[in-house]
């Protein structure tokens, strides 16, 4: 059986100057595919709300949804490190409930959890770390705070972002996602703190990059943030295939004799 990637492996790779790759996964298909591609980390992201559930944002995603998808991804993989994304409301009420929810992620097969926030979540991260729950931080544009930030932008100044990053590192996170942070600031943070950074819209000088599976493969042609690079046109190719299927059914080409019993 292949060796499961560990947090120590991730940190060692970053320390060696090698770039880390992280992609979201929500089901067996996406999980197996990104593992076969050699991706380092599978993030079971609360982006499941917008990619699979048809929601306008991630706020309506429940912890039960996340545990369900985390269990699937963990069960479907052998090597990749699996991170469970704690959804809105699962760690904001009180620390006891937050720790219970993080434990539930670990029992579902996650090897760590991710949560959003800066210095304000430092005590919670310390408590989770003390309980043996590895935590990935998330700074910059944090989707769960969309109602506070008035949309997808980063309002925090450089000094506040740096302070938050240092607080997360001091609290014991093993890595930090930097989302839509100006490239120069992301580079400064990466150089200053002792944990790997993984960027999305944060320039090329973080220790790694993360993209949403459906976004990078081109499922939605109408989603065009500046940070996104599509590595294929899934929407276009799938649409052509479905149209061809419909055409062949209607004109009697499918099924032919070789496709019949």
C-alpha positions in Angstrom: 0.0 0.0 0.0 1.4 3.5 -0.9 2.6 5.6 2.0 0.1 8.3 3.0 1.6 11.9 2.7 2.0 13.4 6.1 2.2 17.0 7.4 5.9 16.5 8.0 6.3 15.5 4.3 4.5 18.7 3.3 6.7 20.8 5.5 9.9 19.1 4.4 9.0 19.6 0.7 8.4 23.3 1.3 11.6 23.6 3.3 13.5 22.0 0.4 12.2 24.7 -1.9 9.8 22.5 -3.8 6.4 23.9 -4.7 3.3 22.3 -3.1 0.1 21.6 -5.1 -3.4 21.5 -3.6 -6.7 20.9 -5.4 -10.2 20.5 -4.0 -12.0 17.2 -4.1 -15.5 16.3 -3.0 -16.1 12.8 -4.5 -14.4 9.6 -5.4 -13.9 10.6 -9.0 -12.1 13.9 -8.3 -10.2 12.4 -5.3 -8.8 9.5 -7.3 -8.0 11.7 -10.3 -6.0 14.3 -8.4 -4.1 11.5 -6.5 -3.2 9.9 -9.8 -1.9 13.2 -11.0 0.5 13.3 -8.0 -1.2 16.4 -6.3 0.1 16.8 -2.8 -3.0 17.8 -0.9 -6.8 17.2 -1.4 -8.8 20.0 0.2 -12.4 18.9 0.8 -13.5 22.5 0.5 -16.7 24.3 1.5 -16.6 25.4 -2.1 -18.7 22.3 -2.5 -21.6 24.7 -1.9 -21.0 26.7 -5.1 -19.6 23.9 -7.3 -22.0 21.0 -6.5 -24.9 22.3 -4.4 -25.8 25.3 -6.6 -25.5 27.9 -3.8 -24.5 31.5 -4.4 -21.8 31.3 -1.7 -20.4 28.9 0.9 -22.4 30.2 3.9 -25.2 27.6 3.7 -22.8 24.6 3.7 -23.4 22.5 6.9 -20.9 20.4 8.7 -22.8 17.3 7.9 -22.2 18.0 4.2 -18.5 18.4 4.8 -18.1 15.3 6.9 -20.0 13.3 4.2 -17.6 14.5 1.4 -14.5 14.2 3.6 -15.3 10.5 4.3 -15.7 9.9 0.6 -12.4 11.5 -0.3 -10.5 9.8 2.5 -11.9 6.4 1.6 -11.2 6.8 -2.1 -7.5 7.7 -1.7 -4.3 6.0 -0.4 -1.5 8.5 -0.7 -2.8 12.1 -0.7 -3.1 14.3 2.4 -6.7 15.1 3.0 -7.8 18.4 4.6 -11.3 19.0 5.9 -12.6 22.5 5.5 -14.6 23.6 8.5 -17.7 25.4 7.3 -19.2 28.6 8.5 -20.8 28.2 11.9 -18.8 25.0 12.8 -16.2 26.9 14.8 -17.6 30.3 15.6 -20.1 29.5 18.4 -17.7 28.3 21.1 -14.4 26.5 21.4 -15.9 23.3 22.8 -18.2 22.9 19.9 -15.4 23.8 17.5 -13.1 21.1 18.9 -15.9 18.5 18.7 -16.5 19.4 15.1 -12.8 19.2 14.3 -12.6 15.8 16.0 -15.5 14.7 13.8 -13.5 15.6 10.7 -10.6 13.5 11.9 -12.9 10.6 12.6 -14.3 11.0 9.0 -10.8 10.5 7.7 -9.3 14.0 7.4 -5.7 14.4 8.4 -6.1 18.0 9.3 -8.7 20.8 9.2 -8.7 24.2 7.7 -10.3 27.3 9.2 -10.5 31.0 8.4 -9.4 33.9 10.5 -6.4 35.6 12.0 -5.3 36.5 15.5 -8.9 36.1 16.8 -8.8 32.3 16.2 -5.3 31.9 17.8 -6.7 30.5 21.1 -8.8 27.9 19.2 -5.9 26.8 17.0 -3.8 26.4 20.1 -6.4 24.2 21.7 -6.9 22.1 18.6 -3.1 21.7 18.2 -2.9 20.6 21.9 -5.6 18.1 21.2 -3.6 16.6 18.3 -5.6 18.1 15.5 -3.4 19.7 12.8 -4.8 23.0 11.5 -4.3 24.9 8.2 -5.0 28.6 8.5 -6.6 30.8 5.8 -6.0 34.6 5.5 -6.8 37.3 2.9 -10.1 37.0 1.3 -12.0 34.5 3.4 -15.2 33.4 1.7 -17.1 32.8 4.9 -16.6 36.5 5.8 -18.2 37.7 2.5 -20.9 39.7 4.3 -18.2 41.6 6.3 -15.8 42.3 3.5 -18.6 43.5 1.2 -17.4 41.1 -1.6 -14.3 39.5 -2.9 -11.6 41.8 -1.8 -8.9 42.1 0.8 -9.4 45.1 3.1 -6.6 44.3 5.6 -3.4 46.3 5.4 0.0 44.7 5.0 0.9 45.0 8.7 -2.4 43.4 9.9 -2.0 40.5 7.5 1.6 40.0 8.6 0.5 40.1 12.3 -2.3 37.6 11.6 0.1 35.2 9.8 2.6 35.4 12.6 -0.2 34.7 15.1 -1.3 31.7 13.2 2.2 30.4 13.0 2.7 30.9 16.7 -0.6 29.1 17.4 0.7 26.0 15.7 -0.8 25.9 12.2 1.2 23.7 9.8 0.4 25.8 6.7 -1.5 29.0 5.7 -3.7 29.6 2.6 -3.2 33.2 1.4 -6.2 34.1 -0.8 -6.2 37.2 -3.1 -3.4 38.8 -1.2 -1.2 41.2 -3.2 1.8 39.2 -4.5 4.4 41.4 -2.8 2.7 41.0 0.6 2.3 37.3 0.1 6.0 37.0 -0.6 6.9 39.0 2.5 4.7 36.8 4.6 6.1 33.6 3.1 9.7 34.8 3.9 8.8 35.9 7.4 6.9 33.0 8.9 8.1 29.5 9.6 5.3 27.6 8.0 4.4 26.9 4.3 2.1 29.2 2.5 -0.3 28.1 -0.2 -1.6 30.8 -2.5 -4.7 31.4 -4.6 -4.5 34.8 -6.3 -1.4 35.6 -4.2 1.4 35.5 -6.7 4.1 33.0 -7.5 6.3 33.3 -4.4 4.2 31.3 -2.0 5.3 27.8 -1.2 2.4 26.3 -3.2 -0.8 26.9 -5.0 -4.4 25.8 -4.7 -7.3 25.8 -7.2 -10.8 24.5 -7.1 -11.1 21.3 -9.2 -14.1 22.5 -11.2 -12.6 25.9 -11.9 -9.2 24.7 -13.1 -10.8 22.1 -15.4 -13.2 24.6 -16.9 -16.6 23.4 -15.7 -18.1 26.9 -15.6 -17.3 29.2 -18.5 -18.9 32.2 -16.7 -16.6 32.1 -13.7 -13.6 34.2 -14.6 -11.6 35.5 -11.6 -8.2 37.0 -12.3 -6.4 34.3 -10.4 -7.9 31.4 -12.4 -6.1 29.5 -15.2 -8.2 26.9 -16.9 -6.1 23.8 -17.8 -8.9 22.4 -20.0 -12.3 23.3 -21.4 -14.4 20.7 -19.7 -17.7 22.6 -20.3 -17.1 22.9 -24.0 -15.9 19.3 -24.5 -18.7 17.8 -22.4 -21.3 19.9 -24.1 -20.1 18.7 -27.5 -20.2 15.1 -26.3 -23.7 15.4 -24.9 -24.9 17.0 -28.1 -23.3 14.2 -30.2 -24.9 11.6 -27.9 -28.4 13.2 -28.4 -27.9 13.4 -32.2 -26.8 9.7 -32.4 -29.7 8.5 -30.3 -32.2 10.5 -32.4 -30.8 9.3 -35.8 -30.3 5.7 -34.7 -26.5 5.6 -34.8 -26.4 4.7 -31.1 -26.4 2.0 -30.0 -25.0 0.0 -33.0 -24.5 -3.7 -33.2 -21.2 -3.8 -31.3 -22.9 -1.9 -28.4 -25.8 -4.4 -28.2 -26.0 -7.7 -26.4 
